[in-house]
Amino acid sequence: MSPPVPHQASCVVIGGRAVLIEGPPGIGKSSLALGLMDRGAVLVGDDGILLQPDGDGLIALPHPRTRGLIEVRNLGLLPMPVCDRAPVALVLRLDVLAPRFIESAPITTLHGVPLPVIRLWPDSPVLALRAEMALAHHGLPLRQVT
């Protein structure tokens, strides 16, 4: 198995599948992670995780320096329960220019692994719900990790 590599993203696990949350600084990655955690997701990492190739997939792992911490704007770094490893099923990119409609999820490649990517407009009051729907409709199926 290849060693894990750092990746700039927040990450939560929903139903055993990891969702990477990408975007520029200040766009709301941590806020979306918090919104999803409020709906039952579990934190892998905030604004920096490790990705480990595993066969034809990727495993998301917390970064040891920030394991179990999330930045809550105006409050600071707060401790949260953490998931230590989960298969990556979807990449969400927060983007003010996200398309209003897509036919299917485009594919991005991270560390040689193709993954569906969905661009979401970050200022939606139902962003967490949209993220869950993106995972349900476009995410890779749950797979066992080794």
C-alpha positions in Angstrom: 0.0 0.0 0.0 1.3 3.5 -0.9 2.0 6.0 1.9 -0.7 8.6 2.6 -0.2 12.1 1.0 -1.5 15.4 2.3 -4.5 16.9 0.6 -6.0 20.4 1.1 -9.7 19.7 1.8 -12.2 19.2 4.6 -13.7 15.7 4.8 -16.7 14.0 6.5 -18.1 10.5 6.3 -21.7 9.9 5.5 -23.0 6.3 5.7 -19.5 4.9 5.5 -18.4 7.0 2.4 -16.0 9.9 2.6 -16.9 13.2 1.0 -14.0 15.7 0.2 -15.0 19.3 0.5 -12.7 21.6 -1.6 -12.6 25.3 -2.4 -10.6 28.4 -1.8 -10.0 29.8 1.7 -13.0 31.3 3.3 -15.6 29.9 1.0 -17.2 27.7 3.6 -15.6 24.3 3.7 -15.7 24.0 7.5 -19.2 25.5 7.6 -20.4 22.8 5.2 -18.6 20.1 7.2 -20.4 21.4 10.4 -23.7 21.4 8.6 -23.3 17.8 7.5 -22.1 16.8 11.0 -25.3 18.4 12.4 -27.1 16.0 10.1 -25.1 12.9 11.3 -21.8 13.0 9.3 -18.6 12.3 11.2 -15.4 14.4 10.7 -12.3 13.0 9.1 -10.5 16.3 8.9 -10.9 20.0 8.5 -8.9 21.9 5.8 -6.2 19.2 5.6 -6.4 15.4 5.4 -4.3 12.5 4.2 -5.3 10.5 1.1 -4.0 6.9 0.7 -4.3 5.0 -2.5 -5.9 1.6 -1.9 -6.3 -0.6 -4.9 -8.6 1.3 -7.3 -9.8 3.7 -4.7 -8.6 6.3 -2.1 -8.9 6.2 1.6 -9.3 9.5 3.6 -7.5 9.7 6.9 -7.2 12.5 9.5 -4.0 14.6 9.4 -2.2 13.8 12.7 -1.6 17.5 13.5 -5.3 18.4 13.4 -7.0 15.1 14.1 -10.4 15.6 15.8 -10.3 19.4 15.4 -12.5 21.7 13.3 -12.3 25.5 12.9 -15.6 27.1 13.9 -15.5 30.7 12.8 -15.6 33.1 15.7 -15.1 30.3 18.2 -11.7 28.8 17.2 -10.6 25.2 16.9 -13.0 22.8 18.7 -12.7 19.1 19.3 -15.1 16.7 17.5 -15.5 12.9 17.2 -13.4 11.6 14.3 -13.5 8.8 11.7 -10.0 7.4 11.2 -10.4 6.0 7.7 -13.1 5.9 5.1 -13.2 5.3 1.3 -13.6 8.5 -0.8 -16.8 8.5 -2.8 -17.2 12.1 -3.9 -15.5 15.4 -4.3 -17.5 18.5 -3.6 -16.0 21.8 -4.9 -17.6 24.9 -3.4 -17.7 27.4 -6.3 -19.6 30.6 -6.8 -19.7 29.8 -10.5 -21.1 26.3 -10.1 -23.5 25.3 -12.9 -27.2 25.4 -12.1 -27.8 22.0 -13.7 -25.7 19.0 -14.7 -26.6 15.8 -16.6 -24.0 13.7 -14.8 -21.0 14.2 -12.6 -17.7 15.1 -14.2 -14.7 13.0 -13.2 -11.6 14.3 -11.5 -8.5 12.3 -10.9 -6.7 12.4 -7.5 -3.5 10.4 -7.1 -4.4 8.4 -10.1 -8.0 7.5 -8.9 -11.0 8.8 -10.9 -13.7 10.3 -8.6 -17.0 12.1 -9.3 -16.8 15.8 -8.6 -19.8 18.1 -8.1 -19.5 21.9 -7.9 -21.9 23.5 -5.5 -22.8 27.1 -5.0 -21.6 27.9 -1.4 -24.2 30.4 -0.4 -27.3 28.1 -0.3 -29.2 27.8 3.0 -29.7 24.1 2.1 -26.1 23.4 1.2 -25.8 20.4 3.5 -28.9 18.9 2.0 -27.5 19.5 -1.5 -24.3 17.8 -0.5 -26.1 14.7 0.8 -28.2 14.6 -2.4 -25.0 14.8 -4.5 -23.5 11.9 -2.6 -26.8 9.9 -3.0 -27.0 10.5 -6.8 -23.4 10.8 -7.9 -21.2 9.3 -5.3 -19.3 6.0 -5.7 -20.9 3.0 -4.0 -19.7 2.0 -0.5 -16.7 -0.3 -0.7 -14.8 -2.2 1.9 -11.4 -0.8 2.9 -8.4 -2.9 3.7 
